[in-house]
Amino acid sequence: MDERTGYRLKIRDFAEIVVGSCVLAFPIAVTEEVWTISESLSSSRVLYLSLNSLLFIALFTYHRYFSGSLRGNLGNFLRRVFGVYIVMMIVSAQILFALNRLTTVETVAIALKRVVLVSFPASFAGTVVDSLSRE
């Protein structure tokens, strides 16, 4: 495996992340608590959850794929971390939209808070499911 391309986010990885994200995103998205807490949650708490998700993805990705080989692969590492996070945000937004909990009637801030709340547990599941297929 070419060290410079072996860590890139591939179509198979994308599919695994989507499936893994759905495993926890859907059950969380259907709970009324998420819908109501998103209305009162402060922006600083939402930022805190987002940063924790990114930190978990970064730590897990580093130890799973890049441990000892980050030199020369920093670009691939960052693309993978942010790619995974963006995919999970999109999956969470799609689920909320399908449940009619991400509507244009609501403010953008509440919609974003709901996506972040659902994405937080999805980040764990999506990252772990993606890693299960590795040798």
C-alpha positions as CSV (number, residue, x, y, z in Angstrom):
1,M,0.0,0.0,0.0
2,D,1.4,3.4,-1.0
3,E,2.0,5.3,2.2
4,R,0.9,8.6,0.6
5,T,-2.4,7.3,-0.8
6,G,-3.3,4.5,1.5
7,Y,-4.8,6.8,4.1
8,R,-7.1,8.7,1.8
9,L,-10.8,8.7,2.3
10,K,-12.2,6.3,-0.4
11,I,-15.7,5.4,-1.5
12,R,-15.7,2.3,0.7
13,D,-14.7,4.4,3.7
14,F,-17.5,7.0,2.8
15,A,-20.1,4.2,2.7
16,E,-18.9,2.8,6.0
17,I,-19.0,6.2,7.7
18,V,-22.5,6.8,6.4
19,V,-23.8,3.4,7.7
20,G,-22.0,3.8,11.0
21,S,-23.3,7.3,11.4
22,C,-26.9,6.2,10.8
23,V,-26.5,3.5,13.5
24,L,-26.6,6.2,16.2
25,A,-27.8,9.3,14.4
26,F,-31.3,7.9,13.7
27,P,-32.2,6.8,17.2
28,I,-30.9,10.1,18.6
29,A,-32.7,12.2,15.9
30,V,-36.1,10.8,16.8
31,T,-35.9,11.7,20.4
32,E,-37.9,14.8,21.5
33,E,-35.2,15.7,24.0
34,V,-32.8,16.6,21.2
35,W,-35.5,18.7,19.5
36,T,-36.2,20.7,22.7
37,I,-32.7,20.9,24.1
38,S,-31.5,22.4,20.8
39,E,-33.7,25.4,21.4
40,S,-32.1,26.3,24.7
41,L,-28.5,25.1,24.2
42,S,-25.9,27.9,24.1
43,S,-23.7,28.4,21.1
44,S,-20.6,27.8,23.3
45,R,-22.0,24.3,24.2
46,V,-22.6,23.5,20.6
47,L,-19.0,24.6,19.7
48,Y,-17.8,22.4,22.6
49,L,-19.7,19.4,21.2
50,S,-18.3,20.0,17.7
51,L,-14.8,20.3,19.0
52,N,-15.1,17.2,21.0
53,S,-16.4,15.3,18.0
54,L,-13.5,16.5,15.9
55,L,-11.0,15.7,18.7
56,F,-12.4,12.1,19.0
57,I,-12.2,11.6,15.2
58,A,-8.7,13.1,15.1
59,L,-7.4,10.9,18.0
60,F,-9.0,7.8,16.7
61,T,-7.9,8.4,13.1
62,Y,-4.3,9.2,14.2
63,H,-4.0,6.0,16.3
64,R,-5.8,3.8,13.8
65,Y,-4.3,5.0,10.5
66,F,-1.4,7.4,11.1
67,S,0.4,6.3,14.3
68,G,4.0,6.9,13.7
69,S,3.5,8.0,10.1
70,L,2.0,11.5,10.2
71,R,5.1,13.1,8.8
72,G,4.3,13.6,5.1
73,N,0.7,12.6,5.6
74,L,-0.6,15.6,7.4
75,G,-2.8,16.7,4.5
76,N,-4.3,13.2,4.2
77,F,-4.9,13.2,8.0
78,L,-6.7,16.5,8.0
79,R,-8.7,15.6,4.9
80,R,-9.8,12.4,6.5
81,V,-10.7,14.0,9.9
82,F,-12.7,16.9,8.4
83,G,-14.1,14.6,5.6
84,V,-15.5,12.2,8.2
85,Y,-17.0,15.1,10.2
86,I,-18.6,16.7,7.2
87,V,-20.1,13.3,6.1
88,M,-21.6,12.8,9.6
89,M,-23.0,16.3,9.6
90,I,-24.7,15.7,6.3
91,V,-26.0,12.3,7.4
92,S,-27.4,13.9,10.5
93,A,-29.0,16.8,8.6
94,Q,-30.6,14.4,6.1
95,I,-32.1,12.3,8.9
96,L,-33.5,15.4,10.7
97,F,-34.8,16.7,7.4
98,A,-36.6,13.4,6.7
99,L,-38.2,13.6,10.1
100,N,-39.3,17.2,9.4
101,R,-37.1,18.5,12.3
102,L,-34.8,20.6,10.0
103,T,-37.2,22.9,8.4
104,T,-36.9,26.4,6.9
105,V,-39.4,27.7,9.4
106,E,-36.9,27.3,12.3
107,T,-34.0,29.6,12.7
108,V,-30.7,28.5,11.2
109,A,-29.1,28.4,14.7
110,I,-31.6,25.9,16.0
111,A,-31.2,23.7,12.9
112,L,-27.5,23.7,13.3
113,K,-27.7,22.9,17.0
114,R,-29.9,19.9,16.2
115,V,-27.4,18.7,13.5
116,V,-24.5,19.0,16.0
117,L,-26.4,17.2,18.7
118,V,-27.2,14.3,16.5
119,S,-23.7,14.3,14.9
120,F,-22.0,14.0,18.3
121,P,-22.8,10.3,18.9
122,A,-22.8,9.7,15.1
123,S,-19.1,10.7,15.1
124,F,-18.2,7.8,17.4
125,A,-20.2,5.2,15.5
126,G,-19.1,6.3,12.0
127,T,-15.5,6.4,12.9
128,V,-15.5,3.0,14.6
129,V,-17.5,1.3,11.8
130,D,-15.1,2.7,9.3
131,S,-12.2,1.1,11.2
132,L,-13.7,-2.3,11.5
133,S,-12.9,-3.3,7.9
134,R,-9.2,-2.7,8.3
135,E,-6.9,-5.7,8.6
